[in-house]
């Protein structure tokens, strides 16, 4: 049962991650905050990146910074 549980968490994280990284019409990728701003109801822009790998790397850096 343990491996299925882990697999479920990984897929849930990837779904959250891809909701926070969106592809723009220009072909770039933008990283948004997970939480919405209460005042505006929108997500904060955390950066625009030329490719998906750079956006994923920045998301990992943001999560690391929040915990350390």
C-alpha positions as a printed Julia matrix, in Angstrom:
68×3 Matrix{Float64}:
  0.0    0.0     0.0
  2.87   2.39    0.67
  4.07   2.79   -2.97
  0.57   3.7    -4.18
  0.33   6.34   -1.49
  3.63   7.88   -2.53
  2.69   7.8    -6.19
 -0.55   9.59   -5.36
  1.29  12.35   -3.56
  3.7   12.83   -6.44
  0.91  13.12   -8.97
 -1.01  15.51   -6.71
  2.08  17.7    -6.37
  2.64  17.73  -10.12
 -0.98  18.78  -10.69
 -0.55  21.66   -8.25
  2.76  22.6    -9.82
  1.34  22.7   -13.35
 -1.56  24.83  -12.2
  0.93  27.34  -10.84
  3.08  27.35  -14.0
  1.21  28.56  -17.05
  2.35  28.89  -20.63
  1.86  32.35  -22.1
  0.98  33.2   -25.69
  4.54  34.42  -26.16
  5.8   30.88  -25.44
  7.26  31.77  -22.05
  6.2   30.22  -18.76
  4.95  32.18  -15.77
  5.05  31.01  -12.17
  2.18  32.08   -9.92
  1.78  31.94   -6.16
 -0.15  28.98   -4.76
 -2.3   31.25   -2.59
 -4.61  33.95   -3.9
 -4.25  37.51   -2.68
 -7.29  38.25   -0.5
 -7.57  41.85   -1.67
 -7.5   41.2    -5.42
 -8.49  37.52   -5.62
 -5.57  36.89   -7.99
 -2.34  34.93   -7.68
  0.97  36.78   -7.34
  3.34  36.64  -10.31
  6.57  34.95   -9.11
  8.45  35.31  -12.38
  8.44  34.65  -16.12
 10.85  32.08  -17.57
 11.98  31.12  -21.05
 11.4   27.38  -20.58
  9.49  25.01  -18.32
 12.57  23.57  -16.62
 13.66  27.01  -15.39
 10.16  27.65  -14.03
 10.14  24.29  -12.2
 13.58  24.99  -10.75
 12.44  28.37   -9.46
  9.34  26.76   -7.89
 11.62  24.33   -6.02
 13.8   27.24   -4.87
 10.74  29.12   -3.6
  9.52  26.08   -1.66
 13.0   25.53   -0.18
 13.22  29.18    0.89
  9.81  28.99    2.61
 10.93  26.04    4.75
 14.5   27.11    5.66
